[in-house]
Amino acid sequence: MSFTADDRRHMAQALHLAARGLNTTHPNPRVGCVIVAGAAVVGEGWHVRAG
């Protein structure tokens, strides 16, 4: 499986979003998500806090 430049950009954005959960999600992991349909980002978010 190969990753495109767009794949890498979307993954970098997901990691950036996940970092927003630093110090608020323990004991759960930090999670960021970018949802892409075709070439368009249709949603994104992150795990805000534990619970």
C-alpha positions as CSV (number, residue, x, y, z in Angstrom):
1,M,0.0,0.0,0.0
2,S,1.4,3.4,-0.9
3,F,0.5,6.8,0.6
4,T,0.0,9.9,-1.5
5,A,0.9,13.4,-0.5
6,D,-2.7,14.0,0.3
7,D,-2.8,10.9,2.6
8,R,0.2,12.3,4.4
9,R,-1.4,15.7,4.7
10,H,-4.6,14.3,6.1
11,M,-2.7,12.1,8.6
12,A,-0.7,15.1,9.7
13,Q,-3.9,17.0,10.3
14,A,-5.4,14.1,12.3
15,L,-2.2,14.0,14.5
16,H,-2.5,17.8,15.0
17,L,-6.1,17.4,16.0
18,A,-5.2,14.5,18.4
19,A,-2.7,16.8,20.1
20,R,-5.6,19.0,21.2
21,G,-6.6,16.3,23.6
22,L,-3.3,16.5,25.5
23,N,-3.9,16.4,29.3
24,T,-7.7,16.0,28.9
25,T,-8.3,12.4,27.7
26,H,-6.4,10.3,30.3
27,P,-6.8,7.4,30.7
28,N,-8.0,7.2,27.2
29,P,-5.8,7.7,24.1
30,R,-5.7,11.0,22.2
31,V,-7.5,10.5,18.9
32,G,-7.8,12.8,15.9
33,C,-9.8,12.1,12.8
34,V,-10.1,13.5,9.3
35,I,-12.9,12.1,7.0
36,V,-12.2,12.4,3.3
37,A,-14.6,11.7,0.4
38,G,-12.9,11.9,-2.9
39,A,-10.7,14.9,-2.6
40,A,-12.8,16.8,-0.1
41,V,-12.5,16.8,3.7
42,V,-16.0,16.3,4.9
43,G,-15.4,16.1,8.6
44,E,-12.8,16.3,11.3
45,G,-12.6,16.1,15.0
46,W,-10.8,14.9,18.1
47,H,-11.3,13.1,21.4
48,V,-11.9,16.1,23.7
49,R,-12.0,14.5,27.1
50,A,-12.3,11.2,28.9
51,G,-15.7,9.9,29.5
